[in-house]
Amino acid sequence: MDAVSERMLAMEAALGYTFIDRSLLVTALTHTSFVKGDGANATHNERMEFLGDAVLELCVSEYLYHKHGEMNEGSLTKTRARLVCESALFSAACALGVPEALRLGHGEERTGGRSKPSIVSDAMEAIIGAVFLDGGIDAAKSLIKSRIIERLESASVDALDRDYKTMLQEYVQHGHIGQLRYVLDTAEGPEHQKRFTMSVLLGESRIGSGAGGSKQSAGQAAAKAALDHLKQYNATKRE
């Protein structure tokens, strides 16, 4: 068994799904550059990616529909777009060992294809398509629920966290109005369903608080509340 096959099997184990037809997994991990090069007789993953994209969108839509009963259609659509995006899929794929298992042509290998979000995220969708073809919609749902959705949510929260914290930091620095500090107020509930509350302080003044299912999301909510507070306060001062 060559090194590439070993990597594929390692990735298959990380998925928590054993393929009945492993040729589907091989196809899912075969980039077009491999077919154009040494693997001229191989089948690449573009068609499987098309299928996997549709399956992923359906499963994430169903997940969000049941999880967020309070959300309207517009909010659900925005949340889904944030989860089913290249950067989030790239993060999930890296955690599962997808880049190491890819079959790439020599040119793509030399130019760092294994670290390109577009190639890796497409392969992640192709793998979902392969699981769907091999085990049906229930198998695909199980994979997404157990191995992928949490990683997509974490990547999404991390991106939002960086955005709001960066915006708040830049706003404070621009106005030369003090130093920011984040503090954990509470962590309540059972281990699998904890609820965190964070506050952000400007000097010794509490300027925003937020809650979430993780420290990251609570901090993001606190930063957003603080940014809104400062903007409103400064707008009132100018009136």
ZASE-50775 format. One record per residue (C-alpha): residue number from 1; residue in three letters; y, z negated, x. Coordinates in steps of 0.001 Angstrom, whole numbers. Layout:
N
<num NUM&residu ALA&north Y&up Z&east X>;
...
//
This chain:
239
<num 1&residu MET&north 0&up 0&east 0>;
<num 2&residu ASP&north 3312&up 1048&east 1598>;
<num 3&residu ALA&north 6457&up -1094&east 1821>;
<num 4&residu VAL&north 8194&up 639&east -1067>;
<num 5&residu SER&north 5280&up -56&east -3415>;
<num 6&residu GLU&north 5235&up -3695&east -2324>;
<num 7&residu ARG&north 8912&up -3972&east -3141>;
<num 8&residu MET&north 8296&up -2401&east -6524>;
<num 9&residu LEU&north 5585&up -4933&east -7265>;
<num 10&residu ALA&north 7841&up -7770&east -6154>;
<num 11&residu MET&north 10517&up -6507&east -8504>;
<num 12&residu GLU&north 7969&up -6141&east -11298>;
<num 13&residu ALA&north 7036&up -9813&east -10801>;
<num 14&residu ALA&north 10722&up -10767&east -10977>;
<num 15&residu LEU&north 10952&up -8929&east -14306>;
<num 16&residu GLY&north 8134&up -11042&east -15720>;
<num 17&residu TYR&north 6564&up -7892&east -17153>;
<num 18&residu THR&north 3401&up -6139&east -15944>;
<num 19&residu PHE&north 3339&up -2396&east -16591>;
<num 20&residu ILE&north 287&up -814&east -18161>;
<num 21&residu ASP&north 1437&up 2519&east -16707>;
<num 22&residu ARG&north 3088&up 1816&east -13358>;
<num 23&residu SER&north 4123&up 5459&east -12997>;
<num 24&residu LEU&north 6893&up 4617&east -15476>;
<num 25&residu LEU&north 8194&up 1939&east -13121>;
<num 26&residu VAL&north 8069&up 4380&east -10200>;
<num 27&residu THR&north 10087&up 6924&east -12180>;
<num 28&residu ALA&north 12636&up 4285&east -13202>;
<num 29&residu LEU&north 13211&up 3459&east -9534>;
<num 30&residu THR&north 13465&up 7070&east -8345>;
<num 31&residu HIS&north 17003&up 8334&east -7781>;
<num 32&residu THR&north 17809&up 12048&east -8041>;
<num 33&residu SER&north 18504&up 12174&east -4290>;
<num 34&residu PHE&north 14842&up 11343&east -3611>;
<num 35&residu VAL&north 13652&up 14241&east -5752>;
<num 36&residu LYS&north 15999&up 16635&east -3958>;
<num 37&residu GLY&north 14694&up 15426&east -605>;
<num 38&residu ASP&north 11233&up 14305&east 449>;
<num 39&residu GLY&north 9958&up 13604&east -3041>;
<num 40&residu ALA&north 10488&up 17110&east -4368>;
<num 41&residu ASN&north 7549&up 16784&east -6773>;
<num 42&residu ALA&north 8691&up 13405&east -8156>;
<num 43&residu THR&north 10422&up 12748&east -11456>;
<num 44&residu HIS&north 13819&up 11048&east -11253>;
<num 45&residu ASN&north 15191&up 8355&east -13569>;
<num 46&residu GLU&north 18131&up 10006&east -15373>;
<num 47&residu ARG&north 16350&up 10651&east -18681>;
<num 48&residu MET&north 14869&up 7156&east -18620>;
<num 49&residu GLU&north 18329&up 5721&east -17954>;
<num 50&residu PHE&north 19604&up 7481&east -21093>;
<num 51&residu LEU&north 16883&up 5814&east -23145>;
<num 52&residu GLY&north 17313&up 2409&east -21516>;
<num 53&residu ASP&north 21054&up 2450&east -22169>;
<num 54&residu ALA&north 20419&up 2855&east -25908>;
<num 55&residu VAL&north 17730&up 149&east -25962>;
<num 56&residu LEU&north 19944&up -2289&east -24045>;
<num 57&residu GLU&north 22905&up -1684&east -26337>;
<num 58&residu LEU&north 20746&up -2251&east -29430>;
<num 59&residu CYS&north 19213&up -5485&east -28091>;
<num 60&residu VAL&north 22542&up -6882&east -26882>;
<num 61&residu SER&north 24118&up -5977&east -30237>;
<num 62&residu GLU&north 21405&up -7869&east -32099>;
<num 63&residu TYR&north 21726&up -10835&east -29732>;
<num 64&residu LEU&north 25511&up -11056&east -30202>;
<num 65&residu TYR&north 25212&up -10582&east -33973>;
<num 66&residu HIS&north 22995&up -13649&east -34296>;
<num 67&residu LYS&north 24741&up -15751&east -31629>;
<num 68&residu HIS&north 28329&up -15229&east -32793>;
<num 69&residu GLY&north 28356&up -15416&east -36573>;
<num 70&residu GLU&north 32104&up -16060&east -36463>;
<num 71&residu MET&north 32977&up -12796&east -34683>;
<num 72&residu ASN&north 34253&up -9741&east -36523>;
<num 73&residu GLU&north 33202&up -6194&east -35648>;
<num 74&residu GLY&north 36042&up -5634&east -33196>;
<num 75&residu SER&north 35317&up -8813&east -31231>;
<num 76&residu LEU&north 31593&up -8073&east -31147>;
<num 77&residu THR&north 32285&up -4570&east -29833>;
<num 78&residu LYS&north 34562&up -5883&east -27063>;
<num 79&residu THR&north 32064&up -8559&east -26071>;
<num 80&residu ARG&north 29224&up -6040&east -25942>;
<num 81&residu ALA&north 31286&up -3677&east -23794>;
<num 82&residu ARG&north 32009&up -6517&east -21391>;
<num 83&residu LEU&north 28302&up -7349&east -21079>;
<num 84&residu VAL&north 26887&up -3812&east -20975>;
<num 85&residu CYS&north 29057&up -2560&east -18134>;
<num 86&residu GLU&north 28346&up -1305&east -14648>;
<num 87&residu SER&north 29432&up -4444&east -12781>;
<num 88&residu ALA&north 27408&up -6821&east -14982>;
<num 89&residu LEU&north 24318&up -4597&east -14831>;
<num 90&residu PHE&north 24692&up -4338&east -11051>;
<num 91&residu SER&north 24758&up -8130&east -10784>;
<num 92&residu ALA&north 21644&up -8496&east -12961>;
<num 93&residu ALA&north 19815&up -5765&east -11043>;
<num 94&residu CYS&north 20575&up -7352&east -7659>;
<num 95&residu ALA&north 19222&up -10696&east -8864>;
<num 96&residu LEU&north 15955&up -8979&east -9832>;
<num 97&residu GLY&north 15513&up -7098&east -6553>;
<num 98&residu VAL&north 16199&up -3623&east -7921>;
<num 99&residu PRO&north 18190&up -2304&east -4912>;
<num 100&residu GLU&north 15350&up -3040&east -2483>;
<num 101&residu ALA&north 12805&up -1248&east -4673>;
<num 102&residu LEU&north 14760&up 1994&east -5165>;
<num 103&residu ARG&north 13489&up 5332&east -3886>;
<num 104&residu LEU&north 16440&up 7188&east -2362>;
<num 105&residu GLY&north 16875&up 10388&east -415>;
<num 106&residu HIS&north 17744&up 10136&east 3291>;
<num 107&residu GLY&north 21387&up 11058&east 2713>;
<num 108&residu GLU&north 21878&up 8457&east -5>;
<num 109&residu GLU&north 20065&up 5890&east 2125>;
<num 110&residu ARG&north 22409&up 6550&east 5062>;
<num 111&residu THR&north 25523&up 6212&east 2894>;
<num 112&residu GLY&north 24540&up 2823&east 1451>;
<num 113&residu GLY&north 23061&up 3929&east -1856>;
<num 114&residu ARG&north 21295&up 601&east -2365>;
<num 115&residu SER&north 24644&up -1162&east -2585>;
<num 116&residu LYS&north 26346&up 1348&east -4899>;
<num 117&residu PRO&north 26880&up -219&east -8367>;
<num 118&residu SER&north 26554&up 3140&east -10135>;
<num 119&residu ILE&north 23106&up 3881&east -8675>;
<num 120&residu VAL&north 21760&up 337&east -9058>;
<num 121&residu SER&north 23065&up -223&east -12591>;
<num 122&residu ASP&north 21652&up 3140&east -13709>;
<num 123&residu ALA&north 18267&up 2100&east -12310>;
<num 124&residu MET&north 18475&up -1178&east -14251>;
<num 125&residu GLU&north 18921&up 783&east -17469>;
<num 126&residu ALA&north 16065&up 3088&east -16491>;
<num 127&residu ILE&north 13798&up 67&east -15972>;
<num 128&residu ILE&north 14623&up -1129&east -19491>;
<num 129&residu GLY&north 13747&up 2352&east -20744>;
<num 130&residu ALA&north 10470&up 2232&east -18814>;
<num 131&residu VAL&north 9536&up -1133&east -20354>;
<num 132&residu PHE&north 10334&up 260&east -23799>;
<num 133&residu LEU&north 8085&up 3282&east -23215>;
<num 134&residu ASP&north 5309&up 1126&east -21774>;
<num 135&residu GLY&north 5319&up -1823&east -24196>;
<num 136&residu GLY&north 7596&up -962&east -27114>;
<num 137&residu ILE&north 10750&up -2555&east -28462>;
<num 138&residu ASP&north 9320&up -6094&east -28490>;
<num 139&residu ALA&north 8568&up -5915&east -24770>;
<num 140&residu ALA&north 12053&up -4551&east -24064>;
<num 141&residu LYS&north 13673&up -7295&east -26166>;
<num 142&residu SER&north 11650&up -9955&east -24391>;
<num 143&residu LEU&north 12695&up -8641&east -20982>;
<num 144&residu ILE&north 16368&up -8487&east -21930>;
<num 145&residu LYS&north 16315&up -11930&east -23512>;
<num 146&residu SER&north 14382&up -13680&east -20739>;
<num 147&residu ARG&north 15621&up -11945&east -17584>;
<num 148&residu ILE&north 18778&up -9937&east -18211>;
<num 149&residu ILE&north 21139&up -11238&east -20912>;
<num 150&residu GLU&north 21906&up -14534&east -19154>;
<num 151&residu ARG&north 22752&up -12669&east -15952>;
<num 152&residu LEU&north 24981&up -10241&east -17849>;
<num 153&residu GLU&north 26799&up -13167&east -19468>;
<num 154&residu SER&north 27217&up -14954&east -16138>;
<num 155&residu ALA&north 28637&up -11835&east -14505>;
<num 156&residu SER&north 31002&up -11345&east -17434>;
<num 157&residu VAL&north 32194&up -14968&east -17349>;
<num 158&residu ASP&north 32678&up -14807&east -13576>;
<num 159&residu ALA&north 34850&up -11711&east -13949>;
<num 160&residu LEU&north 36960&up -13297&east -16670>;
<num 161&residu ASP&north 37141&up -16510&east -14668>;
<num 162&residu ARG&north 38538&up -14653&east -11670>;
<num 163&residu ASP&north 40987&up -12770&east -13862>;
<num 164&residu TYR&north 42535&up -15754&east -15647>;
<num 165&residu LYS&north 42529&up -18034&east -12621>;
<num 166&residu THR&north 44063&up -15299&east -10497>;
<num 167&residu MET&north 46717&up -14544&east -13115>;
<num 168&residu LEU&north 47578&up -18236&east -13444>;
<num 169&residu GLN&north 47696&up -18703&east -9656>;
<num 170&residu GLU&north 49951&up -15672&east -9242>;
<num 171&residu TYR&north 52226&up -16834&east -12073>;
<num 172&residu VAL&north 52621&up -20288&east -10534>;
<num 173&residu GLN&north 53150&up -18946&east -7018>;
<num 174&residu HIS&north 55753&up -16450&east -8216>;
<num 175&residu GLY&north 57747&up -19254&east -9832>;
<num 176&residu HIS&north 57208&up -21729&east -6954>;
<num 177&residu ILE&north 56475&up -24433&east -9492>;
<num 178&residu GLY&north 53745&up -26491&east -7856>;
<num 179&residu GLN&north 50051&up -26775&east -7012>;
<num 180&residu LEU&north 47190&up -26173&east -9437>;
<num 181&residu ARG&north 44104&up -28359&east -9700>;
<num 182&residu TYR&north 41042&up -28077&east -11990>;
<num 183&residu VAL&north 39224&up -31192&east -13190>;
<num 184&residu LEU&north 36043&up -31699&east -15205>;
<num 185&residu ASP&north 36781&up -33887&east -18234>;
<num 186&residu THR&north 33421&up -34079&east -20008>;
<num 187&residu ALA&north 29866&up -32714&east -19902>;
<num 188&residu GLU&north 28065&up -33472&east -23160>;
<num 189&residu GLY&north 24860&up -32496&east -24922>;
<num 190&residu PRO&north 21245&up -31908&east -23854>;
<num 191&residu GLU&north 20553&up -30170&east -20543>;
<num 192&residu HIS&north 19743&up -26805&east -22146>;
<num 193&residu GLN&north 22813&up -26880&east -24396>;
<num 194&residu LYS&north 25557&up -28681&east -22471>;
<num 195&residu ARG&north 29201&up -28385&east -23438>;
<num 196&residu PHE&north 31783&up -28730&east -20671>;
<num 197&residu THR&north 35490&up -29504&east -20994>;
<num 198&residu MET&north 37844&up -28682&east -18109>;
<num 199&residu SER&north 41568&up -29219&east -17614>;
<num 200&residu VAL&north 44030&up -27607&east -15242>;
<num 201&residu LEU&north 46823&up -29721&east -13764>;
<num 202&residu LEU&north 50112&up -28557&east -12309>;
<num 203&residu GLY&north 51044&up -31354&east -9976>;
<num 204&residu GLU&north 50203&up -34365&east -12137>;
<num 205&residu SER&north 50887&up -32665&east -15475>;
<num 206&residu ARG&north 47999&up -31408&east -17627>;
<num 207&residu ILE&north 49019&up -27904&east -18713>;
<num 208&residu GLY&north 45824&up -26584&east -20271>;
<num 209&residu SER&north 42321&up -27528&east -21364>;
<num 210&residu GLY&north 39270&up -25515&east -22375>;
<num 211&residu ALA&north 35622&up -25857&east -23297>;
<num 212&residu GLY&north 32528&up -23739&east -22712>;
<num 213&residu GLY&north 28818&up -23646&east -22148>;
<num 214&residu SER&north 29303&up -23698&east -18365>;
<num 215&residu LYS&north 31873&up -25101&east -15950>;
<num 216&residu GLN&north 32948&up -21544&east -15168>;
<num 217&residu SER&north 33631&up -20606&east -18785>;
<num 218&residu ALA&north 35376&up -23940&east -19452>;
<num 219&residu GLY&north 37587&up -23409&east -16404>;
<num 220&residu GLN&north 38366&up -19885&east -17567>;
<num 221&residu ALA&north 39392&up -21190&east -20992>;
<num 222&residu ALA&north 41552&up -23887&east -19376>;
<num 223&residu ALA&north 43297&up -21335&east -17149>;
<num 224&residu LYS&north 44019&up -19082&east -20127>;
<num 225&residu ALA&north 45425&up -22017&east -22137>;
<num 226&residu ALA&north 47586&up -23061&east -19173>;
<num 227&residu LEU&north 48896&up -19534&east -18673>;
<num 228&residu ASP&north 49780&up -19239&east -22364>;
<num 229&residu HIS&north 51499&up -22643&east -22227>;
<num 230&residu LEU&north 53626&up -21792&east -19202>;
<num 231&residu LYS&north 54664&up -18425&east -20597>;
<num 232&residu GLN&north 55636&up -19967&east -23938>;
<num 233&residu TYR&north 57504&up -22794&east -22209>;
<num 234&residu ASN&north 59494&up -20409&east -20019>;
<num 235&residu ALA&north 60224&up -18106&east -22971>;
<num 236&residu THR&north 61607&up -21093&east -24918>;
<num 237&residu LYS&north 63789&up -22092&east -21966>;
<num 238&residu ARG&north 65345&up -18612&east -21846>;
<num 239&residu GLU&north 66312&up -18664&east -25539>;
//
